[in-house]
Amino acid sequence: MSMSNGITRLLVALLGIPLILAACYFGKIYFLIFCLGIALLSFYEFSQFVKNKGIKVNIWLGYAAIILLVSNRYAPFFDNFNFLILFVVVISLIELFRNNGSAIYNLGGTLL
């Protein structure tokens, strides 16, 4: 038995709003974990959307980049610009030898 769209939205709101408020109230590491979870879930959702268009996102490198970028905002240990340049070079080299669909589309999907 499937739930209607309205009931699903209501359940998400009833669970999500207290979770957001708790993460904001307790702050620091709890807020970092909350933001990391949202970022990883968003990247997963996006990768599933583009999968329908035939784009094969490099999911593990995307997850690693998200974890590093979000955690770097909490405790800075590298410059974001240098990391992004390095990430683009690494992902480009990997896509060069991956031979899995269109390299340009895969690269664009991962970076987006």
C-alpha positions as a Markdown table, in Angstrom:
| # | Residue | x | y | z |
|---|---|---|---|---|
| 1 | Met | 0.0 | 0.0 | 0.0 |
| 2 | Ser | 1.6 | 3.2 | -1.1 |
| 3 | Met | 1.2 | 6.5 | 0.7 |
| 4 | Ser | 0.0 | 9.6 | -1.0 |
| 5 | Asn | 2.4 | 12.5 | -1.8 |
| 6 | Gly | 0.8 | 14.7 | 0.9 |
| 7 | Ile | 1.3 | 12.1 | 3.7 |
| 8 | Thr | 4.9 | 11.5 | 2.7 |
| 9 | Arg | 5.6 | 15.3 | 2.8 |
| 10 | Leu | 3.9 | 15.5 | 6.2 |
| 11 | Leu | 6.0 | 12.7 | 7.6 |
| 12 | Val | 9.2 | 14.3 | 6.2 |
| 13 | Ala | 8.2 | 17.6 | 7.7 |
| 14 | Leu | 7.4 | 16.1 | 11.1 |
| 15 | Leu | 10.7 | 14.3 | 11.2 |
| 16 | Gly | 12.9 | 16.8 | 9.4 |
| 17 | Ile | 12.0 | 20.1 | 11.2 |
| 18 | Pro | 12.9 | 18.8 | 14.7 |
| 19 | Leu | 16.1 | 17.3 | 13.2 |
| 20 | Ile | 17.1 | 20.6 | 11.6 |
| 21 | Leu | 16.3 | 22.5 | 14.8 |
| 22 | Ala | 18.3 | 20.1 | 16.9 |
| 23 | Ala | 21.3 | 20.2 | 14.6 |
| 24 | Cys | 21.2 | 24.0 | 14.7 |
| 25 | Tyr | 20.8 | 24.1 | 18.5 |
| 26 | Phe | 23.5 | 21.7 | 19.4 |
| 27 | Gly | 25.8 | 23.0 | 16.7 |
| 28 | Lys | 29.4 | 22.2 | 16.0 |
| 29 | Ile | 29.9 | 18.5 | 15.2 |
| 30 | Tyr | 26.1 | 17.7 | 15.1 |
| 31 | Phe | 25.6 | 20.5 | 12.5 |
| 32 | Leu | 28.6 | 19.2 | 10.5 |
| 33 | Ile | 27.2 | 15.7 | 10.5 |
| 34 | Phe | 23.7 | 17.0 | 9.5 |
| 35 | Cys | 25.2 | 19.1 | 6.6 |
| 36 | Leu | 27.4 | 16.2 | 5.5 |
| 37 | Gly | 24.4 | 13.9 | 5.4 |
| 38 | Ile | 22.3 | 16.4 | 3.4 |
| 39 | Ala | 25.2 | 17.0 | 0.9 |
| 40 | Leu | 25.8 | 13.2 | 0.4 |
| 41 | Leu | 22.1 | 12.5 | 0.0 |
| 42 | Ser | 21.8 | 15.4 | -2.5 |
| 43 | Phe | 24.8 | 14.1 | -4.5 |
| 44 | Tyr | 23.3 | 10.6 | -4.6 |
| 45 | Glu | 19.9 | 11.9 | -5.7 |
| 46 | Phe | 21.6 | 14.0 | -8.5 |
| 47 | Ser | 23.6 | 11.0 | -9.6 |
| 48 | Gln | 20.4 | 8.9 | -9.9 |
| 49 | Phe | 18.7 | 11.7 | -12.0 |
| 50 | Val | 21.5 | 11.9 | -14.5 |
| 51 | Lys | 21.8 | 8.1 | -14.6 |
| 52 | Asn | 18.5 | 8.2 | -16.5 |
| 53 | Lys | 20.2 | 10.3 | -19.2 |
| 54 | Gly | 23.0 | 7.9 | -19.6 |
| 55 | Ile | 25.6 | 9.8 | -17.6 |
| 56 | Lys | 27.7 | 7.6 | -15.3 |
| 57 | Val | 28.9 | 9.8 | -12.4 |
| 58 | Asn | 32.0 | 8.7 | -10.6 |
| 59 | Ile | 30.2 | 8.3 | -7.3 |
| 60 | Trp | 33.1 | 7.4 | -5.0 |
| 61 | Leu | 35.2 | 10.3 | -6.0 |
| 62 | Gly | 32.2 | 12.6 | -5.7 |
| 63 | Tyr | 31.5 | 11.3 | -2.2 |
| 64 | Ala | 35.2 | 11.8 | -1.2 |
| 65 | Ala | 35.2 | 15.4 | -2.6 |
| 66 | Ile | 32.0 | 16.3 | -0.8 |
| 67 | Ile | 33.3 | 14.9 | 2.5 |
| 68 | Leu | 36.5 | 16.8 | 2.2 |
| 69 | Leu | 34.9 | 20.1 | 1.1 |
| 70 | Val | 32.2 | 20.0 | 3.8 |
| 71 | Ser | 34.6 | 19.0 | 6.6 |
| 72 | Asn | 37.1 | 21.6 | 5.5 |
| 73 | Arg | 34.6 | 24.3 | 6.3 |
| 74 | Tyr | 34.4 | 23.0 | 9.9 |
| 75 | Ala | 38.2 | 22.6 | 10.4 |
| 76 | Pro | 40.2 | 24.2 | 7.6 |
| 77 | Phe | 43.2 | 22.1 | 6.6 |
| 78 | Phe | 43.6 | 23.0 | 2.9 |
| 79 | Asp | 42.7 | 25.8 | 0.4 |
| 80 | Asn | 39.4 | 25.0 | -1.4 |
| 81 | Phe | 40.6 | 26.5 | -4.7 |
| 82 | Asn | 43.8 | 24.3 | -4.8 |
| 83 | Phe | 41.7 | 21.2 | -3.9 |
| 84 | Leu | 39.2 | 21.9 | -6.7 |
| 85 | Ile | 41.9 | 22.3 | -9.3 |
| 86 | Leu | 43.5 | 19.0 | -8.1 |
| 87 | Phe | 40.1 | 17.3 | -8.1 |
| 88 | Val | 39.4 | 18.4 | -11.7 |
| 89 | Val | 42.7 | 17.1 | -12.9 |
| 90 | Val | 42.4 | 13.8 | -11.1 |
| 91 | Ile | 38.8 | 13.2 | -12.2 |
| 92 | Ser | 39.7 | 14.2 | -15.8 |
| 93 | Leu | 42.6 | 11.7 | -15.8 |
| 94 | Ile | 40.3 | 8.9 | -14.4 |
| 95 | Glu | 37.7 | 9.6 | -17.0 |
| 96 | Leu | 40.3 | 9.5 | -19.7 |
| 97 | Phe | 40.9 | 5.8 | -19.1 |
| 98 | Arg | 37.5 | 4.8 | -17.7 |
| 99 | Asn | 35.8 | 4.0 | -21.1 |
| 100 | Asn | 32.3 | 4.1 | -19.6 |
| 101 | Gly | 30.0 | 6.2 | -21.7 |
| 102 | Ser | 30.8 | 9.8 | -22.7 |
| 103 | Ala | 33.8 | 11.1 | -20.7 |
| 104 | Ile | 32.7 | 14.7 | -21.0 |
| 105 | Tyr | 29.2 | 14.0 | -19.7 |
| 106 | Asn | 30.5 | 11.8 | -16.9 |
| 107 | Leu | 33.0 | 14.5 | -15.9 |
| 108 | Gly | 30.4 | 17.2 | -16.0 |
| 109 | Gly | 27.9 | 15.1 | -14.0 |
| 110 | Thr | 30.5 | 14.4 | -11.3 |
| 111 | Leu | 31.7 | 18.0 | -11.1 |
| 112 | Leu | 28.2 | 19.4 | -11.0 |
